Amino acid sequence: MNRTLGNNVSDKMSATSKSFVQDTAEKLGVVPRTIERQIQTAKNLTPETKEIIKKSDQKISKEAALKLSRLGPEQQKEAAALLAAKEIRTVDEYTAKVKGAQEAEIPAQSNLPDRLPEPMADKLVEAEPPAPAGDCPLQTGHAASLKDVVAELKDPDKDCSGTPDSFLAEYEAFTRKFHKEIGWYNAPYYDTVFPSVSPEQLASLRELTDSICLAAEELFHKVERTMKNEQLQKKT
């Protein structure tokens, strides 16, 4: 009952707000979206940023003010001050510099895992003696060429099957890389993007997130299922 009542109140408030936007737009002879943007600008700009815009000798356009309102409080203040001082021409110029500075702080990532599988690490020791038959050594010394490595991989007499240790090490490296890369989206640059995400885009984000979780779960269950089947076969 209360939930239904709450929905009705919310609907009435939304209808009232929408009516205000439409009425104001009609009176001013503009589209409703223009009024919505002005409301957003007035609501999200901090008092400090508004004061900078008000006192600025440099005219700051409504479009620039809207883009400022989508920044965080400190970034709003900094970008507005730079605009007022004519040190930048647009808010986009400011956000591009911020993004560039953040990317410069991110260390270059290596394609190699932090910890190699033990069999592979052993092969990287220079002057390693030849392994017994049945192993899969690769030429990785200074004299090795890509052609030599490919030739060895194509050799049908070599056993290049993986091991549980190598699989887990590779998956661990992939997981670390995934966490590092997804962490980039926590940067302040994206904080200015999130408020503008539409419900449809949020739904798409939910689907993408679920697909990542589902793929990981399916792999885990495949490993678990295969392991249990192998154990059952050994018992029979």
N, C-alpha and C positions, 0 to 999 in steps of 0.2 A: 504493500500500500504506500509506504513512505518512499520506496524507490520509484514507484510510478508517479507520485506527487513531485518528487525531485526532478524527474525527467520533464514533467509538464512545466515546472518553473523554469528549467533550463531552456526549454523550447521557446517559452514566452520571452525570456531575456534575449535569446538569439534573434527572435523575430523583431523585437524592439530595436536591437542594435542594427540589424539589417535595414529596418525601415528608416532609421536615422541616417545611415549611409546613403541610401537611395534618395531620401528627401533632400539631403544636403547637396548631393551630386546634381539633382534636377535644378535646384535653386541656383547653383553656381554654373550650370551648363557644362559639367564635366562628367566623365564616366565614373561609376562607383569605385573602381579600382584606384583612381586618383585620391579619393577621400580616404580609402583604406590605408594607402601608403602614408598619407599625411598623419593619420592617427598612429600608425606604427612608429613613424619618426618621432612624434611628440612623446609617445609612451616610452620608447627605448633609449632615447638620448639622455645621458646623465646631465645633471645640473651644471657641472663643470664644463661639459662640451657645449651645452647651450650658451653658456656665458662667453666662451671663446668665439662661437659663431656670431653672437650678438655684437661683440666688441671688435670684430675683425674688420679691417679696412678693405680686405679682399672679399668680394662677394662670393659666398658659398652657395651653390645652387641647391635646389630641393632634392635633385637626384643624388648629389654628394652627401647631403644630410641624411638621406635614406640609407645610403651605404655605410655612413658612419654609425647609424643606429644599429646596424647588424654586427658591429664589432664589440669586443669586450670593453668594459669601462676604461681600463688603462689605455687600450689601443685607440679607443674613441678620442680620448684626450690628446694623445700623442699625434694622431693623424690630423685632428682638427687644428692643433697648434702649427703643424707643418704646412697645412693648407693656408692658414692665416698669414704665415711668414713667407708664403710663396716659394717654399723649399720643395714642394711637390705640387703637381698640377691637378692630380686626381686621386681619389681614394684607392682606385685600382693600382696605381703606382705604389702606394704605401703597402697594400696587401702583398703585392708581388715582391717587394723588398723583404717583407717579413718572412714570406715563404722561402725565399732564397737563402736568408740567414739561417732558418731552421734546417733546411736541407744541407747546408754547409756544415752544420754541427753534427749531423748524422754520419758516423764513420762508415766508410765503404765496407760492404759485407763481402766476405769470401764465399765462393761457391762450395768450398770444402767444409765438411763438418769440423767442429772444434776438436772432436776426438774420433780418430779413424778406427774402424774395426780392427781388432787385434791381428788377424791374418794379413790385412792390407798394410798395417803399420810395420809389421815385420818385413814386408817386401820393400819398404822404402829405405831400409838401411843399406847404405852404399857398400858394395863389395860383398853382398850377401852370397854365400855359397849356394850352388844349385839345390833346389828342393827335391825330395824323393819323387819318384813317379807317382802320378795320381793327384798331386797338388796342381794349383793353377797359378804359377808365378808369372808376373808381368815384368817386362823390362822397364824399370823406372829410373835407372841411373842417368847420368849426364849424357851417355852415349846413345841412349835409347831414342828412337824416332817414332813419330806417330805411325809410320808404316809398319815398324816392328811390333808395336803394341797391337795394332789391328790384326796383323798376321797371327799373333799368338792367340788372340781372342777367337779367331776363326779356326784354330787348330782343333779338329774333332777328337783328338786323342787326349785332350786336356779336360780334366774335371773342374768346371767352373761353377759348380752348384754353390748356392749360398748356404749360410749357417744361421742358426737362431741369433748368435751374437752379432753377426754382420747386419742382419735384418733389423735388430733392435737398435743398433748404433745408427743406421741410416734413418730410421724412423725418428729417433731422438734428435738427430741433426735437423731433419725436416720440421719437427715440432718447434725447436728453438728458433729456426728461421721464420716460421709462421708467426710466432709470438712477437718477434722483433718487428716484422713488417706490419702486422695489424696494430701494433702500438703507435705507428706513425699517425693513425687517425685520431689519436688522443691529443695531437698537437693543437695549440691555440688557434692555428689557422682554420681548422675545421669547426671550432666553436662558433664561428661566425656563419657557418653554413647550416648547422643543425636546426636552428630556429625556423629556417625557411623551408624545411622538408615538408612536403605535402603528405596527407594521409595515405595516398596511393604509393608514394615513394617509400614511406615507412613500412607499408605492407610488403613491398618488394625487398626491402632490407631484411624483414623478418624471414621471408622465404629463402633468401640467400644464406642467412645465418643458420636456419634450420637445415639447409642442404649440406653445409659444412659439418654440422654435428652429426647428421645422418650418415654421411660418408665415413666419418671416423668410427661411428658405432658399428656400421656394417663390416668394416675391416676387422674391428675387434672381435665381433661375433664369428666372423669367418675363421680367424685364428683359433678362437676358443673351440668352435665346432670341429675343426680339423684335428686339433690336439686330442679332444675327447674320443673322436672316432679312431684315431691311431692307438690310443690306450686300450680301447675296447677290442681292437683287432689283435693286439698283443696278448690279451687275456684269453682269447678263444683259440 
